[in-house]
Amino acid sequence: MSEKLHKVTIDRSRCCGYGLCAAICPDVYKLDADGIVYLEIDFVPAGMEEAAIEGAAVCPAEAIHVTPPMP
C-alpha cells in the first residue's frame, strides 16, 4: 500500500538564494553552501503539505513547484 504524497520540483538555475523556503519548511527545502535550494527527498512527508506549499509560494524566483498527488 503506497501513500499518495505531494511531489516537489525545483529549478536550481532560477534560485536566487533568499532562503525563504528553507526558513518556512526546513524538513523539505535545504540550502547548499551558496544558499541555493536543493532537495533530499522529492516527496513531501505526510502532514507537511501546508508548510511545503507555503515555502514554494514565498519563493520570489518561482523556482519551486509542489504538485498534489494524482487521484
TITI-257034 format. One record per residue (C-alpha): x, y, z. Coordinates in steps of 0.5 Angstrom, whole numbers. Each point is the difference from the previous one (the first is absolute). Example, Ala and Ser with C-alpha at 12.3 -4.5 7.8 and 13.67 -1.06 7.14 Angstrom:
<sites>
+-------+-------+-------+
!     x !     y !     z !
+-------+-------+-------+
!    25 !    -9 !    16 !
!     2 !     7 !    -2 !
+-------+-------+-------+
</sites>
This chain:
<sites>
+-------+-------+-------+
!     x !     y !     z !
+-------+-------+-------+
!     0 !     0 !     0 !
!     3 !     7 !    -2 !
!    -2 !     6 !     3 !
!    -1 !     6 !    -5 !
!     4 !     6 !     1 !
!     2 !     7 !    -3 !
!     6 !     0 !    -5 !
!     5 !     6 !     1 !
!     4 !     2 !    -6 !
!     5 !     6 !     0 !
!     3 !     3 !    -6 !
!     7 !     2 !     4 !
!     2 !     4 !    -6 !
!    -6 !     5 !     2 !
!     2 !     0 !     7 !
!     3 !     7 !     3 !
!     2 !    -3 !     7 !
!    -5 !     4 !     4 !
!    -1 !    -6 !     4 !
!    -8 !     2 !     2 !
!    -2 !    -7 !    -2 !
!     5 !    -4 !     5 !
!    -2 !     5 !     5 !
!    -7 !    -2 !     0 !
!     1 !    -7 !    -2 !
!     7 !    -3 !     2 !
!    -2 !    -7 !     0 !
!    -1 !     0 !    -8 !
!     4 !     6 !    -2 !
!     7 !     0 !     1 !
!     6 !     5 !    -2 !
!     6 !    -1 !    -2 !
!     7 !     4 !     2 !
!    -2 !     5 !    -5 !
!    -7 !     1 !     2 !
!    -3 !    -4 !    -6 !
!    -6 !    -4 !     2 !
!     0 !    -8 !    -1 !
!    -4 !    -6 !     2 !
!     2 !    -6 !     4 !
!    -7 !    -3 !    -2 !
!    -5 !     1 !    -6 !
!    -6 !    -1 !     4 !
!    -3 !     4 !     6 !
!    -1 !    -4 !     6 !
!    -7 !    -1 !     2 !
!    -2 !     6 !     5 !
!     5 !     5 !    -3 !
!    -4 !     1 !    -6 !
!    -2 !     7 !     2 !
!     7 !     2 !     2 !
!     3 !    -2 !    -7 !
!    -5 !     3 !    -4 !
!     1 !     7 !     4 !
!     7 !    -1 !    -1 !
!    -1 !    -1 !    -7 !
!    -5 !     6 !     0 !
!     5 !     5 !     3 !
!     6 !    -1 !    -5 !
!     1 !     6 !    -4 !
!     3 !    -3 !    -5 !
!    -6 !    -5 !    -1 !
!     6 !    -6 !     0 !
!    -4 !    -5 !     4 !
!    -7 !    -3 !    -2 !
!    -4 !    -5 !     4 !
!    -4 !    -5 !    -4 !
!    -6 !    -3 !     4 !
!    -1 !    -8 !    -1 !
!    -4 !    -3 !    -5 !
!    -7 !    -2 !     2 !
+-------+-------+-------+
</sites>
